[in-house]
Amino acid sequence: MTPIAATSATSLAPVVVVTGATGGMGSAVVEELARSDATVVLLGRDAGRLERTRQEIDARTGGAGRLVTYETDINSAASVDACVAALVAELGRVDGLVHTAGDGPLAPLAEADDAMWQATFNGKLMGAVRLTRALAGPLAEGDGGSVVLVSGVFRKDPDPLFPVNSAVNAALAAFAKAVSKDLGRSGVRVNVLDPGAVRTPLWDEIAKAIGDRTGATAVEVTAQVAAQSPLGRLADPVDVARVAAFLLSPAARHITGAALTLDGGASAGL
Ligand SMILES: NC(=O)c1ccc[n+]([C@@H]2O[C@H](COP(=O)([O-])OP(=O)(O)OC[C@H]3O[C@@H](n4cnc5c(N)ncnc54)[C@H](OP(=O)(O)O)[C@@H]3O)[C@@H](O)[C@H]2O)c1
């Protein structure tokens, strides 16, 4: 864990930590929050990717928010604890967490080996556990902390091609519900966001993997998935980012322990 760079010296704006900050949804969340003057802490495993992401967002937002990068491995409790101690010492407060780090391997039961299961559990679920645990104290000291955990629609609509994410997403939402009851007493809200298909680098991989099985191109798979949705489109990362920003904001002050679906109406059930 290393504090790498920041764009301006001081800020009194809310401080929000974003995991998976180099990824499709994570970088969109960082950009959305930066436009609202927040101080945003970008977490990721690769210092080079983090710095490139920071510079690109800084250029697009004209330096509106303060962007701070910490090279951190959320697969390690020691790395997370050291990161949180350092960022609290540097910034003095933390008001929010948006956890987008995670993968989504396409692998039915026979193909999903232990390593695949463990990688997704360790990053997506245990990463959320480690960050929420380490930040619970600092979040409780502020004026209404908020935690947003990105899960996915397989939580409520498990898919045989994605047993790993179906299970991990359900576990993540159960974790959020359980700790929302605990942290709510200290004014900290915990909610889950369940996106359907979102145009990110991960989606590109998934569309290609589906296409390899069905004889279609990734573009054709994407068009088919879009056509299945009542709104006829995939989500863009900014669609997720705006809802995450809402859940972080005082406008959502009475929402906790909730799971919000963001799939353009594609899910069959309620
Ligand atoms: N895209 C979709 O259609 C979709 C739909 C539903 C749910 N989701 C979920 O939404 C979340 C974000 O997805 P995305 O589409 O934004 O993916 P993405 O573009 O691949 O970005 C995910 C980021 O998470 C980090 N990451 C991945 N696996 C990790 C691990 N095991 N441990 C720690 N960090 C890890 C990576 O950052 P570093 O390597 O830089 O650390 C990566 O940049 C994921 O949990 C995914 O399962 C995605």
The ligand as a Gaussian input file, in Angstrom:
#p B3LYP/6-31G(d) Opt

LIG

0 1
 N      -19.837000      -5.439000     -16.361000
 C      -20.941000      -6.115000     -16.117000
 O      -21.711000      -6.415000     -17.048000
 C      -21.306000      -6.496000     -14.701000
 C      -22.612000      -6.900000     -14.440000
 C      -22.977000      -7.212000     -13.136000
 C      -22.060000      -7.132000     -12.113000
 N      -20.777000      -6.753000     -12.393000
 C      -19.846000      -6.654000     -11.273000
 O      -19.474000      -5.299000     -11.136000
 C      -18.151000      -5.201000     -10.598000
 C      -17.324000      -4.273000     -11.470000
 O      -17.232000      -4.845000     -12.745000
 P      -16.629000      -4.076000     -14.019000
 O      -17.469000      -4.488000     -15.156000
 O      -16.398000      -2.656000     -13.720000
 O      -15.235000      -4.859000     -14.141000
 P      -13.781000      -4.370000     -14.649000
 O      -13.914000      -3.315000     -15.685000
 O      -13.051000      -5.616000     -14.998000
 O      -13.141000      -3.712000     -13.346000
 C      -13.024000      -4.444000     -12.147000
 C      -11.802000      -3.991000     -11.384000
 O      -11.767000      -4.746000     -10.166000
 C      -10.437000      -5.118000      -9.851000
 N      -10.460000      -6.567000      -9.569000
 C      -10.901000      -7.569000     -10.353000
 N      -10.787000      -8.748000      -9.743000
 C      -10.256000      -8.495000      -8.535000
 C       -9.875000      -9.307000      -7.432000
 N      -10.038000     -10.630000      -7.432000
 N       -9.352000      -8.692000      -6.360000
 C       -9.191000      -7.357000      -6.340000
 N       -9.516000      -6.543000      -7.329000
 C      -10.044000      -7.112000      -8.407000
 C       -9.541000      -4.774000     -11.042000
 O       -8.723000      -3.691000     -10.657000
 P       -7.126000      -3.816000     -10.401000
 O       -6.639000      -5.073000     -11.053000
 O       -6.561000      -2.562000     -10.990000
 O       -6.938000      -3.839000      -8.933000
 C      -10.510000      -4.278000     -12.108000
 O      -10.053000      -3.095000     -12.728000
 C      -17.628000      -6.646000     -10.509000
 O      -17.804000      -7.122000      -9.208000
 C      -18.534000      -7.412000     -11.463000
 O      -18.671000      -8.772000     -11.084000
 C      -20.385000      -6.441000     -13.657000

